[in-house]
Amino acid sequence: MTDMTVGKPLTLLVKFTIPLIIGNLFQQLYSLIDTIIVGRALGLSSLGAIGAVASLTFFLQGFLQGIASGLSLVLAQRLGTKDASRIRSSFIASLYLSLFFILLISILGLLFSDYLLGMMQIPVALYPESKTYFIFSIIGLAGMMVFHVMINSLRSLGSTRQLLYYMILSQVLNILFDVLFVILIPLGVAGVALAMALSQALVGIICYFYLSRKISYFRIKKEDLLFEFREINLHTKLSLPIGVQSAIITLGSIILQLKVNTLGSSPVEAHAIGQRIEAMIVMPLISFGVAMATFTAQNAGAGLMERVWKGIRGSLAISLSYSLLIGVLLFFYGTTLSRILFGAENPETLLFIERYLRFTTPFYMVLSILFVIRYTLHGLGKAVAPTLAGLMEMTMRVIIPITFTGIWGFSGIVMSHPLAWIGSTVILVYALFLVKNNDVSTRIKRFMTG
């Protein structure tokens, strides 16, 4: 366990973030290999089929990941107090809530799958594979939840080395299962979803046995399995808004994807590739955000708020520098990267990819601010402002495509991304200002910061 309440904030954050970035690089390496396998072995149509339902899949996954993230923040705050009984109670409450939410989301997802897929207006040529991938993704949600609950519990301890090992193991297994279920046993897009679910479930189970063996807080006996309503209520109050926030953001992406799907196969493929590139690039920004959440939770739990402000300044300096550099590189060389990594040779598809990157890369610096402040507010246990920011993102991803796609086509779709980031960041920055400045109206402050 790493105690983040002592030592230089920036040094601690960098030490905590580097393993996260390395782990995320391996995750993106997996994502890259996964994309290459799908694009090369199954064809760009299969990649487009997955992309056509990606936002719908992320809607369910994002909600559960948000729940897992929120649960771990309560655990991190308890670790700041160093109260063993409360730490164990937090972990047990997390297990109960995880079981409840995974059953709820899986059942609802399967029951309404046909309706949800019909709503997406997927091109006819892509629909069969899109449906297969979506169904198998829902089946795999349980494995994903096990993974994220255990990995987030490990992250709340500040155990970055072990966290890195398990993240790398997950990606390695994912690649091996990809080869097994897509190439050796040709299950098509179902094999892609199955590979992810199995790899995450296995690593989540292994991680739990490590935690229970090494750290007494996580050794659960039969008499520990008490259903404490007070604990359940407390954990729900923090984790549910984060899950809802993630779902709200993705809901906007679903509506946006619906508009993309109406433009034809080339825009769908280009949008899928553009988002894959973006996902790889923003991972370090997310890593700094996650580090800030854990750092903030531990220090806020110990009453050391001045360390939180120092951590924010350091994280922003590094994140802004990175986003500026990578944004410039992708602005000029993004289409070249698309050719190399994804085999994109269709001139029309490449034109759409270039347009996507030219619209979004200049705003990566805004995105870096968004992640640092959002996760800081999560670490402080502030739920309202991030939820409002998520609503703003959803609103922008809905209004802009509906208003401008008919006028500007694909450009009307793409411009919604940076505008959503800007709107969300304005709310988050203002909320952080209210937290930091005590001379602001208490009533407004309480509303904005939860």
Secondary structure, DSSP 8 states (H G I E B T S, - for coil): ---TTSS-HHHHHHHHHHHHHHHHHHHHHHHHHHHHIIIIII-HHHHHHHHHHHHHHHHHHHHHHHHHHHHHHHHHHHHHHT-HHHHHHHHHHHHHHHHHHHHHHHHHHHHTHHHHHHHTT--TTTHHHHHHHHHHHHHTHHHHHHHHHHHHHHHHTT-HHHHHHHHHHHHHHHHHHHIIIIIIS--THHHHHHHHHHHHHHHHHHHHHHHHHH-GGG---GGG----HHHHHHHHHHHHHHHHHHHHHHHHHHHHHHHHHTT-HHHHHHHHHHHHHHHHHHHHHHHHHHHHHHHHHHHHHTT-HHHHHHHHHHHHHHHHHHHHHHHHHHHHHHHHHHHHHH----HHHHHHHHHHHHHHGGGHHHHHHHHHHHHHHHHTT--HHHHHHHHHHHHHHHHHHHHHHHHHTHHHHHTHHHHHHHHHHHHHHHHHHHHH-TTS-HHHHHHHH-
